[in-house]
């Protein structure tokens, strides 16, 4: 029996309790885990429950909302507001921040994308949830300014991938990156990946980018993609799901690079800093990778150094292993651009 079943399963709650002395953080992670279980159920039953299609509205950044977007957002908001440990929430689906009433407010500020990649949901492609957590500033009563800080102040970040398995990956500030798989038989996230890290040799030669935008990229990015295709000793493979969670998860596990650079159409990038750029950058760096903006506002920057000027601020993304990000930097060097030393 012991061979078939894990009689000492390390659940998410147990892991967080053992990793932190912050009781409120345990409650917060439990609330996030609960909302992700609810989203799992909605995603898996989307066809049967007729949840495919548009909700008839647009979100904070002008994207059409799907029915599942709205439902997932409500699930996250309800779980976090009722946890009693949050004071302000920022969601991709809400133009304004959500302020928790004083009687139920706590110290945490949470930014999240409740259903990343939801444009793929109708064709049954992987989607996910992304979140970052901050503590409110000393003396603050909880408002949007508490989240307008760089990734240096982020205390916890994570994502959940909804696919053939449901997997949560998260890290505390300065800690290792861990993976948890949802065991449907007990309804708990169970610790399955310890100290996730990029392959030491760079791993598989994979680049991930939407090449439909290539004509709008700057020349160094176009040249880097050409280098990947040429490849030595063999060309890189192209893999692009179109769901950031799925693409980043593969990149960490297998190696390679994920690119969503700035371009002439979107000079500030397309991905949102608070609930896509910063949490993914924190995970990538603590897994041994590089999280860069590429060329952004006249220079190459580190994503975690950016300070959002508003809650839905955007940023470009170049994330991957050192071997592959270096190829991108080399193309900028050829153009006389100063690049960081990896």
SULTAFEN-V912717 format. One record per residue. N is the residue number from 0. RES is the residue in one letter. NEAR is the number of other ideal C-beta (glycine too) atoms within 12 Angstrom. Layout:
n/res/near
N/RES/NEAR
N/RES/NEAR
//
This chain:
n/res/near
0/X/6
1/X/7
2/X/6
3/X/7
4/X/12
5/X/18
6/X/10
7/X/10
8/X/22
9/X/25
10/X/27
11/X/40
12/X/29
13/X/21
14/X/32
15/X/35
16/X/19
17/X/15
18/X/25
19/X/23
20/X/11
21/X/22
22/X/18
23/X/27
24/X/32
25/X/27
26/X/27
27/X/43
28/X/44
29/X/29
30/X/36
31/X/45
32/X/38
33/X/29
34/X/38
35/X/44
36/X/32
37/X/32
38/X/43
39/X/34
40/X/24
41/X/36
42/X/44
43/X/24
44/X/18
45/X/30
46/X/17
47/X/11
48/X/15
49/X/13
50/X/26
51/X/24
52/X/20
53/X/20
54/X/24
55/X/11
56/X/18
57/X/18
58/X/29
59/X/29
60/X/29
61/X/15
62/X/23
63/X/20
64/X/31
65/X/34
66/X/28
67/X/40
68/X/44
69/X/30
70/X/31
71/X/44
72/X/38
73/X/27
74/X/33
75/X/43
76/X/32
77/X/24
78/X/33
79/X/41
80/X/30
81/X/24
82/X/33
83/X/23
84/X/33
85/X/44
86/X/38
87/X/41
88/X/50
89/X/49
90/X/43
91/X/40
92/X/40
93/X/31
94/X/19
95/X/16
96/X/30
97/X/33
98/X/26
99/X/30
100/X/16
101/X/12
102/X/10
103/X/19
104/X/28
105/X/32
106/X/29
107/X/39
108/X/43
109/X/50
110/X/48
111/X/51
112/X/46
113/X/48
114/X/50
115/X/47
116/X/41
117/X/43
118/X/24
119/X/29
120/X/35
121/X/22
122/X/17
123/X/17
124/X/25
125/X/32
126/X/42
127/X/44
128/X/52
129/X/49
130/X/51
131/X/48
132/X/50
133/X/43
134/X/29
135/X/32
136/X/20
137/X/8
138/X/9
139/X/21
140/X/20
141/X/32
142/X/23
143/X/31
144/X/24
145/X/35
146/X/44
147/X/28
148/X/31
149/X/26
150/X/41
151/X/19
152/X/27
153/X/43
154/X/33
155/X/42
156/X/48
157/X/47
158/X/48
159/X/48
160/X/41
161/X/42
162/X/25
163/X/15
164/X/23
165/X/38
166/X/36
167/X/47
168/X/47
169/X/45
170/X/42
171/X/29
172/X/29
173/X/18
174/X/25
175/X/23
176/X/36
177/X/35
178/X/34
179/X/38
180/X/30
181/X/35
182/X/24
183/X/16
184/X/12
185/X/17
186/X/20
187/X/27
188/X/38
189/X/31
190/X/31
191/X/24
192/X/27
193/X/19
194/X/17
195/X/33
196/X/26
197/X/35
198/X/24
199/X/13
200/X/15
201/X/26
202/X/27
203/X/27
204/X/31
205/X/33
206/X/43
207/X/37
208/X/40
209/X/30
210/X/24
211/X/13
212/X/24
213/X/25
214/X/15
215/X/21
216/X/33
217/X/30
218/X/22
219/X/29
220/X/42
221/X/26
222/X/23
223/X/39
224/X/34
225/X/21
226/X/26
227/X/34
228/X/21
229/X/16
230/X/22
231/X/12
232/X/7
233/X/12
234/X/16
235/X/32
236/X/20
237/X/24
238/X/29
239/X/30
240/X/29
241/X/26
242/X/37
243/X/45
244/X/43
245/X/33
246/X/42
247/X/48
248/X/42
249/X/33
250/X/45
251/X/43
252/X/27
253/X/30
254/X/33
255/X/39
256/X/50
257/X/48
258/X/50
259/X/42
260/X/43
261/X/33
262/X/29
263/X/15
264/X/17
265/X/22
266/X/21
267/X/29
268/X/34
269/X/29
270/X/43
271/X/42
272/X/46
273/X/50
274/X/52
275/X/49
276/X/48
277/X/52
278/X/50
279/X/50
280/X/44
281/X/45
282/X/46
283/X/45
284/X/37
285/X/33
286/X/39
287/X/30
288/X/42
289/X/39
290/X/48
291/X/46
292/X/42
293/X/43
294/X/34
295/X/34
296/X/20
297/X/13
298/X/18
299/X/34
300/X/32
301/X/32
302/X/46
303/X/35
304/X/27
305/X/35
306/X/25
307/X/34
308/X/19
309/X/21
310/X/36
311/X/34
312/X/33
313/X/34
314/X/43
315/X/42
316/X/48
317/X/51
318/X/50
319/X/49
320/X/38
321/X/30
322/X/32
323/X/41
324/X/42
325/X/25
326/X/37
327/X/46
328/X/33
329/X/20
330/X/31
331/X/31
332/X/20
333/X/16
334/X/20
335/X/11
336/X/23
337/X/14
338/X/29
339/X/23
340/X/11
341/X/25
//
